[in-house]
Amino acid sequence: MRITSAFAALLLTACSSAPSLFTSDGRPTQRISCSGASSWNDCFAQADALCQGAGYEVVSRTNDDANRGILMACRRPQ
């Protein structure tokens, strides 16, 4: 019984955590979903707000029938 409970807890932990993505210089990235947004500017405004004015770099864009979004990383403060 203890082994089953421990295994279940380990399995739930493994399923709930996704590995973080980082740029080549070590900055963490964030995915912003803009599906249904009227323009790309909505995505960019969200990225700007997340980075609190420090600026950001768009690592990649997704723009297919069901999804629109960006993978971005905040710039390091100067």
N, CA, C and O atoms as a CHARMM CRD file, in Angstrom:
* protein
*
  312
    1    1 MET  N      0.82300  -1.18600   0.00000 PROA 1      0.00000
    2    1 MET  CA     0.00000   0.00000   0.00000 PROA 1      0.00000
    3    1 MET  C      0.87100   1.25500   0.00000 PROA 1      0.00000
    4    1 MET  O      0.59000   2.19800  -0.73900 PROA 1      0.00000
    5    2 ARG  N      1.94000   1.27800   0.83300 PROA 2      0.00000
    6    2 ARG  CA     2.82200   2.44500   0.88100 PROA 2      0.00000
    7    2 ARG  C      3.53500   2.64600  -0.44600 PROA 2      0.00000
    8    2 ARG  O      3.72200   3.78000  -0.88700 PROA 2      0.00000
    9    3 ILE  N      3.93200   1.55800  -1.08000 PROA 3      0.00000
   10    3 ILE  CA     4.63200   1.65600  -2.35700 PROA 3      0.00000
   11    3 ILE  C      3.69900   2.22600  -3.42400 PROA 3      0.00000
   12    3 ILE  O      4.11100   3.06600  -4.22400 PROA 3      0.00000
   13    4 THR  N      2.45600   1.77600  -3.43800 PROA 4      0.00000
   14    4 THR  CA     1.48600   2.27900  -4.40600 PROA 4      0.00000
   15    4 THR  C      1.24200   3.76700  -4.20700 PROA 4      0.00000
   16    4 THR  O      1.18400   4.51500  -5.18300 PROA 4      0.00000
   17    5 SER  N      1.09800   4.20900  -2.97000 PROA 5      0.00000
   18    5 SER  CA     0.88700   5.63200  -2.68200 PROA 5      0.00000
   19    5 SER  C      2.08500   6.46100  -3.09400 PROA 5      0.00000
   20    5 SER  O      1.93000   7.53700  -3.67100 PROA 5      0.00000
   21    6 ALA  N      3.27200   5.97300  -2.80300 PROA 6      0.00000
   22    6 ALA  CA     4.48600   6.69700  -3.17900 PROA 6      0.00000
   23    6 ALA  C      4.62600   6.77300  -4.69600 PROA 6      0.00000
   24    6 ALA  O      5.00700   7.81000  -5.23800 PROA 6      0.00000
   25    7 PHE  N      4.31900   5.68300  -5.37200 PROA 7      0.00000
   26    7 PHE  CA     4.38800   5.67000  -6.83500 PROA 7      0.00000
   27    7 PHE  C      3.37600   6.64100  -7.43000 PROA 7      0.00000
   28    7 PHE  O      3.69900   7.36300  -8.37300 PROA 7      0.00000
   29    8 ALA  N      2.16400   6.67100  -6.90000 PROA 8      0.00000
   30    8 ALA  CA     1.12500   7.57700  -7.39800 PROA 8      0.00000
   31    8 ALA  C      1.55300   9.03200  -7.20800 PROA 8      0.00000
   32    8 ALA  O      1.35400   9.85500  -8.10300 PROA 8      0.00000
   33    9 ALA  N      2.13300   9.35500  -6.06400 PROA 9      0.00000
   34    9 ALA  CA     2.59600  10.72500  -5.81000 PROA 9      0.00000
   35    9 ALA  C      3.71000  11.09800  -6.78100 PROA 9      0.00000
   36    9 ALA  O      3.73200  12.21500  -7.29800 PROA 9      0.00000
   37   10 LEU  N      4.62100  10.18600  -7.03100 PROA 10     0.00000
   38   10 LEU  CA     5.71900  10.43600  -7.96800 PROA 10     0.00000
   39   10 LEU  C      5.18600  10.63000  -9.37700 PROA 10     0.00000
   40   10 LEU  O      5.64700  11.51300 -10.10000 PROA 10     0.00000
   41   11 LEU  N      4.23500   9.82400  -9.76500 PROA 11     0.00000
   42   11 LEU  CA     3.64500   9.92900 -11.09500 PROA 11     0.00000
   43   11 LEU  C      2.92700  11.25800 -11.28000 PROA 11     0.00000
   44   11 LEU  O      3.06500  11.88600 -12.33000 PROA 11     0.00000
   45   12 LEU  N      2.17300  11.69700 -10.29700 PROA 12     0.00000
   46   12 LEU  CA     1.46900  12.97800 -10.38200 PROA 12     0.00000
   47   12 LEU  C      2.44000  14.14700 -10.45900 PROA 12     0.00000
   48   12 LEU  O      2.20300  15.10900 -11.19000 PROA 12     0.00000
   49   13 THR  N      3.51800  14.06700  -9.71800 PROA 13     0.00000
   50   13 THR  CA     4.52000  15.12600  -9.75600 PROA 13     0.00000
   51   13 THR  C      5.16500  15.19800 -11.12700 PROA 13     0.00000
   52   13 THR  O      5.37700  16.29200 -11.64900 PROA 13     0.00000
   53   14 ALA  N      5.47700  14.07700 -11.71100 PROA 14     0.00000
   54   14 ALA  CA     6.11200  14.04700 -13.02600 PROA 14     0.00000
   55   14 ALA  C      5.18500  14.59600 -14.09900 PROA 14     0.00000
   56   14 ALA  O      5.64800  15.25800 -15.02800 PROA 14     0.00000
   57   15 CYS  N      3.91100  14.34200 -13.99500 PROA 15     0.00000
   58   15 CYS  CA     2.96700  14.80300 -15.00500 PROA 15     0.00000
   59   15 CYS  C      2.68100  16.29000 -14.89600 PROA 15     0.00000
   60   15 CYS  O      2.35500  16.92700 -15.89700 PROA 15     0.00000
   61   16 SER  N      2.79500  16.84500 -13.72400 PROA 16     0.00000
   62   16 SER  CA     2.37500  18.23000 -13.53900 PROA 16     0.00000
   63   16 SER  C      3.47400  19.24800 -13.80700 PROA 16     0.00000
   64   16 SER  O      3.19500  20.44600 -13.85300 PROA 16     0.00000
   65   17 SER  N      4.68900  18.81500 -13.98100 PROA 17     0.00000
   66   17 SER  CA     5.76000  19.78600 -14.18000 PROA 17     0.00000
   67   17 SER  C      6.36800  19.61600 -15.57000 PROA 17     0.00000
   68   17 SER  O      6.78800  18.52500 -15.95400 PROA 17     0.00000
   69   18 ALA  N      6.40400  20.70900 -16.30500 PROA 18     0.00000
   70   18 ALA  CA     7.02100  20.70900 -17.63100 PROA 18     0.00000
   71   18 ALA  C      8.37200  21.39700 -17.51600 PROA 18     0.00000
   72   18 ALA  O      8.51600  22.35100 -16.75200 PROA 18     0.00000
   73   19 PRO  N      9.35400  20.93200 -18.25700 PROA 19     0.00000
   74   19 PRO  CA    10.66100  21.57400 -18.17400 PROA 19     0.00000
   75   19 PRO  C     10.61000  22.99700 -18.71900 PROA 19     0.00000
   76   19 PRO  O      9.91600  23.27200 -19.69800 PROA 19     0.00000
   77   20 SER  N     11.33500  23.87700 -18.09200 PROA 20     0.00000
   78   20 SER  CA    11.41100  25.25600 -18.55600 PROA 20     0.00000
   79   20 SER  C     12.30800  25.33000 -19.78200 PROA 20     0.00000
   80   20 SER  O     13.25400  24.55600 -19.92400 PROA 20     0.00000
   81   21 LEU  N     11.99800  26.26400 -20.65800 PROA 21     0.00000
   82   21 LEU  CA    12.82800  26.49700 -21.83000 PROA 21     0.00000
   83   21 LEU  C     13.65500  27.74600 -21.58000 PROA 21     0.00000
   84   21 LEU  O     13.18700  28.69700 -20.95400 PROA 21     0.00000
   85   22 PHE  N     14.88200  27.73900 -22.07100 PROA 22     0.00000
   86   22 PHE  CA    15.78900  28.86100 -21.87000 PROA 22     0.00000
   87   22 PHE  C     16.43200  29.24500 -23.19500 PROA 22     0.00000
   88   22 PHE  O     16.59500  28.40300 -24.07900 PROA 22     0.00000
   89   23 THR  N     16.79700  30.51800 -23.33400 PROA 23     0.00000
   90   23 THR  CA    17.53400  30.96200 -24.50700 PROA 23     0.00000
   91   23 THR  C     18.97100  30.46700 -24.38700 PROA 23     0.00000
   92   23 THR  O     19.36000  29.94300 -23.34300 PROA 23     0.00000
   93   24 SER  N     19.75100  30.62600 -25.43300 PROA 24     0.00000
   94   24 SER  CA    21.13400  30.15800 -25.40400 PROA 24     0.00000
   95   24 SER  C     21.97100  30.88600 -24.35800 PROA 24     0.00000
   96   24 SER  O     22.98600  30.35600 -23.90600 PROA 24     0.00000
   97   25 ASP  N     21.55800  32.10200 -23.96200 PROA 25     0.00000
   98   25 ASP  CA    22.30500  32.81900 -22.92600 PROA 25     0.00000
   99   25 ASP  C     21.68500  32.65600 -21.53800 PROA 25     0.00000
  100   25 ASP  O     22.05900  33.37100 -20.60900 PROA 25     0.00000
  101   26 GLY  N     20.74300  31.72200 -21.38800 PROA 26     0.00000
  102   26 GLY  CA    20.23500  31.35300 -20.07000 PROA 26     0.00000
  103   26 GLY  C     18.98500  32.07700 -19.60100 PROA 26     0.00000
  104   26 GLY  O     18.53500  31.83800 -18.48000 PROA 26     0.00000
  105   27 ARG  N     18.40700  32.95300 -20.41600 PROA 27     0.00000
  106   27 ARG  CA    17.18900  33.64800 -19.99700 PROA 27     0.00000
  107   27 ARG  C     15.98700  32.71600 -20.13500 PROA 27     0.00000
  108   27 ARG  O     15.86000  32.01600 -21.14000 PROA 27     0.00000
  109   28 PRO  N     15.10100  32.70000 -19.13300 PROA 28     0.00000
  110   28 PRO  CA    13.91000  31.85500 -19.23600 PROA 28     0.00000
  111   28 PRO  C     12.94400  32.41800 -20.27500 PROA 28     0.00000
  112   28 PRO  O     12.86900  33.63100 -20.47000 PROA 28     0.00000
  113   29 THR  N     12.21800  31.54300 -20.92800 PROA 29     0.00000
  114   29 THR  CA    11.23600  31.95900 -21.92300 PROA 29     0.00000
  115   29 THR  C      9.83400  31.77400 -21.36200 PROA 29     0.00000
  116   29 THR  O      9.62500  31.04100 -20.39500 PROA 29     0.00000
  117   30 GLN  N      8.88700  32.44700 -21.98400 PROA 30     0.00000
  118   30 GLN  CA     7.48300  32.29300 -21.63000 PROA 30     0.00000
  119   30 GLN  C      6.67200  32.23600 -22.91600 PROA 30     0.00000
  120   30 GLN  O      6.95400  32.95300 -23.87600 PROA 30     0.00000
  121   31 ARG  N      5.66600  31.37800 -22.92100 PROA 31     0.00000
  122   31 ARG  CA     4.77700  31.28700 -24.06600 PROA 31     0.00000
  123   31 ARG  C      3.54800  32.13500 -23.77800 PROA 31     0.00000
  124   31 ARG  O      2.93500  32.01200 -22.71700 PROA 31     0.00000
  125   32 ILE  N      3.19200  32.99100 -24.72100 PROA 32     0.00000
  126   32 ILE  CA     2.00700  33.82400 -24.61300 PROA 32     0.00000
  127   32 ILE  C      1.04400  33.39000 -25.70400 PROA 32     0.00000
  128   32 ILE  O      1.37200  33.41900 -26.89000 PROA 32     0.00000
  129   33 SER  N     -0.14300  32.99100 -25.28900 PROA 33     0.00000
  130   33 SER  CA    -1.16600  32.58000 -26.23900 PROA 33     0.00000
  131   33 SER  C     -2.04100  33.77900 -26.56700 PROA 33     0.00000
  132   33 SER  O     -2.55800  34.44200 -25.66800 PROA 33     0.00000
  133   34 CYS  N     -2.20400  34.05500 -27.84700 PROA 34     0.00000
  134   34 CYS  CA    -3.00500  35.19300 -28.30200 PROA 34     0.00000
  135   34 CYS  C     -4.11900  34.74700 -29.21300 PROA 34     0.00000
  136   34 CYS  O     -4.62000  35.54300 -30.00700 PROA 34     0.00000
  137   35 SER  N     -4.51800  33.50700 -29.12200 PROA 35     0.00000
  138   35 SER  CA    -5.59200  33.00800 -29.97100 PROA 35     0.00000
  139   35 SER  C     -6.84000  33.84600 -29.74600 PROA 35     0.00000
  140   35 SER  O     -7.22300  34.11600 -28.60800 PROA 35     0.00000
  141   36 GLY  N     -7.46200  34.24900 -30.82700 PROA 36     0.00000
  142   36 GLY  CA    -8.65500  35.07100 -30.73500 PROA 36     0.00000
  143   36 GLY  C     -8.37100  36.55500 -30.61400 PROA 36     0.00000
  144   36 GLY  O     -9.29400  37.36600 -30.69200 PROA 36     0.00000
  145   37 ALA  N     -7.11300  36.92800 -30.42600 PROA 37     0.00000
  146   37 ALA  CA    -6.77000  38.34600 -30.32400 PROA 37     0.00000
  147   37 ALA  C     -6.92300  38.99800 -31.69400 PROA 37     0.00000
  148   37 ALA  O     -6.79300  38.34200 -32.72800 PROA 37     0.00000
  149   38 SER  N     -7.19600  40.27700 -31.68200 PROA 38     0.00000
  150   38 SER  CA    -7.44500  40.96100 -32.94500 PROA 38     0.00000
  151   38 SER  C     -6.17300  41.19000 -33.76000 PROA 38     0.00000
  152   38 SER  O     -6.24100  41.28300 -34.98500 PROA 38     0.00000
  153   39 SER  N     -5.02900  41.28200 -33.11000 PROA 39     0.00000
  154   39 SER  CA    -3.78300  41.50000 -33.84800 PROA 39     0.00000
  155   39 SER  C     -2.58700  41.00300 -33.03700 PROA 39     0.00000
  156   39 SER  O     -2.69900  40.67800 -31.85400 PROA 39     0.00000
  157   40 TRP  N     -1.45500  40.95600 -33.70800 PROA 40     0.00000
  158   40 TRP  CA    -0.21100  40.57900 -33.02300 PROA 40     0.00000
  159   40 TRP  C      0.13400  41.59200 -31.94200 PROA 40     0.00000
  160   40 TRP  O      0.81100  41.24600 -30.97500 PROA 40     0.00000
  161   41 ASN  N     -0.31300  42.82800 -32.08200 PROA 41     0.00000
  162   41 ASN  CA     0.00300  43.85400 -31.08500 PROA 41     0.00000
  163   41 ASN  C     -0.49500  43.47200 -29.69800 PROA 41     0.00000
  164   41 ASN  O      0.10100  43.87300 -28.69800 PROA 41     0.00000
  165   42 ASP  N     -1.58500  42.69800 -29.62300 PROA 42     0.00000
  166   42 ASP  CA    -2.06500  42.21900 -28.32700 PROA 42     0.00000
  167   42 ASP  C     -1.04400  41.29700 -27.67000 PROA 42     0.00000
  168   42 ASP  O     -0.81800  41.37800 -26.46300 PROA 42     0.00000
  169   43 CYS  N     -0.42300  40.41800 -28.46700 PROA 43     0.00000
  170   43 CYS  CA     0.63400  39.53300 -27.95700 PROA 43     0.00000
  171   43 CYS  C      1.82400  40.36200 -27.46200 PROA 43     0.00000
  172   43 CYS  O      2.36200  40.12400 -26.38100 PROA 43     0.00000
  173   44 PHE  N      2.21500  41.32800 -28.27100 PROA 44     0.00000
  174   44 PHE  CA     3.38400  42.13500 -27.93800 PROA 44     0.00000
  175   44 PHE  C      3.13300  42.98600 -26.69600 PROA 44     0.00000
  176   44 PHE  O      4.05100  43.20400 -25.90500 PROA 44     0.00000
  177   45 ALA  N      1.92000  43.46500 -26.51400 PROA 45     0.00000
  178   45 ALA  CA     1.58700  44.23900 -25.31700 PROA 45     0.00000
  179   45 ALA  C      1.67900  43.36100 -24.07200 PROA 45     0.00000
  180   45 ALA  O      2.14200  43.81300 -23.02500 PROA 45     0.00000
  181   46 GLN  N      1.24000  42.10600 -24.18300 PROA 46     0.00000
  182   46 GLN  CA     1.35900  41.18000 -23.05400 PROA 46     0.00000
  183   46 GLN  C      2.82400  40.91700 -22.72400 PROA 46     0.00000
  184   46 GLN  O      3.20100  40.87800 -21.55300 PROA 46     0.00000
  185   47 ALA  N      3.64400  40.73700 -23.74400 PROA 47     0.00000
  186   47 ALA  CA     5.07700  40.49300 -23.53300 PROA 47     0.00000
  187   47 ALA  C      5.72900  41.70100 -22.86900 PROA 47     0.00000
  188   47 ALA  O      6.53200  41.54900 -21.94800 PROA 47     0.00000
  189   48 ASP  N      5.38800  42.88700 -23.33100 PROA 48     0.00000
  190   48 ASP  CA     5.94800  44.10700 -22.75600 PROA 48     0.00000
  191   48 ASP  C      5.56400  44.23700 -21.28100 PROA 48     0.00000
  192   48 ASP  O      6.39000  44.62100 -20.45400 PROA 48     0.00000
  193   49 ALA  N      4.31700  43.91900 -20.95600 PROA 49     0.00000
  194   49 ALA  CA     3.86400  43.99500 -19.56300 PROA 49     0.00000
  195   49 ALA  C      4.59400  42.97700 -18.68400 PROA 49     0.00000
  196   49 ALA  O      4.94700  43.28400 -17.54500 PROA 49     0.00000
  197   50 LEU  N      4.82400  41.76400 -19.20700 PROA 50     0.00000
  198   50 LEU  CA     5.53600  40.74000 -18.43800 PROA 50     0.00000
  199   50 LEU  C      6.97200  41.16300 -18.12600 PROA 50     0.00000
  200   50 LEU  O      7.51000  40.84500 -17.06600 PROA 50     0.00000
  201   51 CYS  N      7.57700  41.87900 -19.06300 PROA 51     0.00000
  202   51 CYS  CA     8.98000  42.27000 -18.89000 PROA 51     0.00000
  203   51 CYS  C      9.12900  43.62000 -18.19200 PROA 51     0.00000
  204   51 CYS  O     10.24800  44.08700 -17.98500 PROA 51     0.00000
  205   52 GLN  N      8.03900  44.23400 -17.83600 PROA 52     0.00000
  206   52 GLN  CA     8.02600  45.47400 -17.06400 PROA 52     0.00000
  207   52 GLN  C      8.91800  46.55300 -17.66200 PROA 52     0.00000
  208   52 GLN  O      9.66600  47.22600 -16.95300 PROA 52     0.00000
  209   53 GLY  N      8.82600  46.70400 -18.97500 PROA 53     0.00000
  210   53 GLY  CA     9.54600  47.77900 -19.64600 PROA 53     0.00000
  211   53 GLY  C     11.00400  47.48500 -19.97100 PROA 53     0.00000
  212   53 GLY  O     11.68100  48.34100 -20.54100 PROA 53     0.00000
  213   54 ALA  N     11.50700  46.30700 -19.62900 PROA 54     0.00000
  214   54 ALA  CA    12.90600  45.96600 -19.90500 PROA 54     0.00000
  215   54 ALA  C     13.11600  45.56500 -21.36700 PROA 54     0.00000
  216   54 ALA  O     14.25400  45.46100 -21.82400 PROA 54     0.00000
  217   55 GLY  N     12.02700  45.34100 -22.09600 PROA 55     0.00000
  218   55 GLY  CA    12.11100  44.87900 -23.47300 PROA 55     0.00000
  219   55 GLY  C     12.08900  43.36500 -23.52800 PROA 55     0.00000
  220   55 GLY  O     12.26400  42.69300 -22.51100 PROA 55     0.00000
  221   56 TYR  N     11.87600  42.83900 -24.70900 PROA 56     0.00000
  222   56 TYR  CA    11.77800  41.39200 -24.88600 PROA 56     0.00000
  223   56 TYR  C     12.25700  41.01300 -26.27200 PROA 56     0.00000
  224   56 TYR  O     12.38200  41.84700 -27.16900 PROA 56     0.00000
  225   57 GLU  N     12.51900  39.72700 -26.41100 PROA 57     0.00000
  226   57 GLU  CA    12.92200  39.15600 -27.69300 PROA 57     0.00000
  227   57 GLU  C     11.92600  38.05600 -28.04000 PROA 57     0.00000
  228   57 GLU  O     11.65600  37.19000 -27.20800 PROA 57     0.00000
  229   58 VAL  N     11.38400  38.07100 -29.23600 PROA 58     0.00000
  230   58 VAL  CA    10.50200  37.00500 -29.70100 PROA 58     0.00000
  231   58 VAL  C     11.38400  35.87200 -30.20700 PROA 58     0.00000
  232   58 VAL  O     12.14000  36.04500 -31.16400 PROA 58     0.00000
  233   59 VAL  N     11.28800  34.72200 -29.56900 PROA 59     0.00000
  234   59 VAL  CA    12.08600  33.56000 -29.94800 PROA 59     0.00000
  235   59 VAL  C     11.42000  32.82600 -31.10900 PROA 59     0.00000
  236   59 VAL  O     12.09400  32.40400 -32.04900 PROA 59     0.00000
  237   60 SER  N     10.10000  32.67400 -31.04700 PROA 60     0.00000
  238   60 SER  CA     9.35900  32.04300 -32.14200 PROA 60     0.00000
  239   60 SER  C      7.90300  32.48300 -32.09800 PROA 60     0.00000
  240   60 SER  O      7.40000  32.94900 -31.07600 PROA 60     0.00000
  241   61 ARG  N      7.23900  32.31800 -33.24500 PROA 61     0.00000
  242   61 ARG  CA     5.81300  32.62100 -33.37100 PROA 61     0.00000
  243   61 ARG  C      5.07300  31.37900 -33.81100 PROA 61     0.00000
  244   61 ARG  O      5.60900  30.55100 -34.54700 PROA 61     0.00000
  245   62 THR  N      3.83300  31.25200 -33.35500 PROA 62     0.00000
  246   62 THR  CA     2.93300  30.20100 -33.80200 PROA 62     0.00000
  247   62 THR  C      1.72800  30.88300 -34.41400 PROA 62     0.00000
  248   62 THR  O      1.11000  31.74300 -33.78600 PROA 62     0.00000
  249   63 ASN  N      1.39500  30.50700 -35.63000 PROA 63     0.00000
  250   63 ASN  CA     0.25100  31.12400 -36.28200 PROA 63     0.00000
  251   63 ASN  C     -0.38900  30.10700 -37.22200 PROA 63     0.00000
  252   63 ASN  O     -0.17700  30.14300 -38.43400 PROA 63     0.00000
  253   64 ASP  N     -1.17500  29.19900 -36.64400 PROA 64     0.00000
  254   64 ASP  CA    -1.88900  28.24500 -37.47400 PROA 64     0.00000
  255   64 ASP  C     -3.38800  28.43900 -37.27200 PROA 64     0.00000
  256   64 ASP  O     -3.80200  29.40800 -36.63700 PROA 64     0.00000
  257   65 ASP  N     -4.19100  27.54900 -37.79200 PROA 65     0.00000
  258   65 ASP  CA    -5.64400  27.72100 -37.74400 PROA 65     0.00000
  259   65 ASP  C     -6.19500  27.84400 -36.32600 PROA 65     0.00000
  260   65 ASP  O     -7.11500  28.62700 -36.08900 PROA 65     0.00000
  261   66 ALA  N     -5.64800  27.08300 -35.38300 PROA 66     0.00000
  262   66 ALA  CA    -6.21000  27.05400 -34.02700 PROA 66     0.00000
  263   66 ALA  C     -5.42300  27.87400 -33.00900 PROA 66     0.00000
  264   66 ALA  O     -5.97500  28.25900 -31.97800 PROA 66     0.00000
  265   67 ASN  N     -4.16900  28.14500 -33.27200 PROA 67     0.00000
  266   67 ASN  CA    -3.32500  28.78600 -32.26400 PROA 67     0.00000
  267   67 ASN  C     -2.57700  29.97400 -32.83500 PROA 67     0.00000
  268   67 ASN  O     -2.10500  29.95000 -33.97200 PROA 67     0.00000
  269   68 ARG  N     -2.48000  30.99700 -32.03100 PROA 68     0.00000
  270   68 ARG  CA    -1.61600  32.13300 -32.34000 PROA 68     0.00000
  271   68 ARG  C     -0.89900  32.47300 -31.03900 PROA 68     0.00000
  272   68 ARG  O     -1.52800  32.59100 -29.98700 PROA 68     0.00000
  273   69 GLY  N      0.39700  32.62800 -31.11500 PROA 69     0.00000
  274   69 GLY  CA     1.13400  32.96400 -29.90900 PROA 69     0.00000
  275   69 GLY  C      2.60100  33.18400 -30.18800 PROA 69     0.00000
  276   69 GLY  O      3.07900  32.99900 -31.30700 PROA 69     0.00000
  277   70 ILE  N      3.30600  33.58400 -29.14300 PROA 70     0.00000
  278   70 ILE  CA     4.74900  33.79600 -29.23500 PROA 70     0.00000
  279   70 ILE  C      5.45100  33.11900 -28.06800 PROA 70     0.00000
  280   70 ILE  O      4.89300  32.96100 -26.98300 PROA 70     0.00000
  281   71 LEU  N      6.67100  32.73200 -28.32200 PROA 71     0.00000
  282   71 LEU  CA     7.58600  32.29800 -27.28500 PROA 71     0.00000
  283   71 LEU  C      8.56800  33.44300 -27.14400 PROA 71     0.00000
  284   71 LEU  O      9.23200  33.81600 -28.11200 PROA 71     0.00000
  285   72 MET  N      8.66800  34.00700 -25.94300 PROA 72     0.00000
  286   72 MET  CA     9.46800  35.21000 -25.76600 PROA 72     0.00000
  287   72 MET  C     10.35300  35.11400 -24.53200 PROA 72     0.00000
  288   72 MET  O     10.13200  34.29300 -23.64200 PROA 72     0.00000
  289   73 ALA  N     11.35900  35.97500 -24.51000 PROA 73     0.00000
  290   73 ALA  CA    12.26500  36.07600 -23.35600 PROA 73     0.00000
  291   73 ALA  C     12.48800  37.55000 -23.07000 PROA 73     0.00000
  292   73 ALA  O     12.71900  38.33800 -23.98800 PROA 73     0.00000
  293   74 CYS  N     12.42000  37.91800 -21.81600 PROA 74     0.00000
  294   74 CYS  CA    12.69900  39.29800 -21.42200 PROA 74     0.00000
  295   74 CYS  C     14.18700  39.57800 -21.58400 PROA 74     0.00000
  296   74 CYS  O     15.02600  38.70500 -21.36600 PROA 74     0.00000
  297   75 ARG  N     14.49600  40.80200 -21.96900 PROA 75     0.00000
  298   75 ARG  CA    15.90300  41.21300 -22.05600 PROA 75     0.00000
  299   75 ARG  C     16.41500  41.44100 -20.64300 PROA 75     0.00000
  300   75 ARG  O     15.64400  41.73300 -19.72900 PROA 75     0.00000
  301   76 ARG  N     17.69700  41.30700 -20.47800 PROA 76     0.00000
  302   76 ARG  CA    18.29000  41.56800 -19.17100 PROA 76     0.00000
  303   76 ARG  C     18.30800  43.07300 -18.92200 PROA 76     0.00000
  304   76 ARG  O     18.57300  43.84500 -19.84300 PROA 76     0.00000
  305   77 PRO  N     18.03100  43.49800 -17.69400 PROA 77     0.00000
  306   77 PRO  CA    18.09600  44.93000 -17.39300 PROA 77     0.00000
  307   77 PRO  C     19.49300  45.47500 -17.64700 PROA 77     0.00000
  308   77 PRO  O     20.48500  44.79800 -17.37600 PROA 77     0.00000
  309   78 GLN  N     19.57400  46.67400 -18.15700 PROA 78     0.00000
  310   78 GLN  CA    20.87400  47.30800 -18.47600 PROA 78     0.00000
  311   78 GLN  C     21.51200  47.88000 -17.23600 PROA 78     0.00000
  312   78 GLN  O     22.60200  48.44900 -17.30900 PROA 78     0.00000
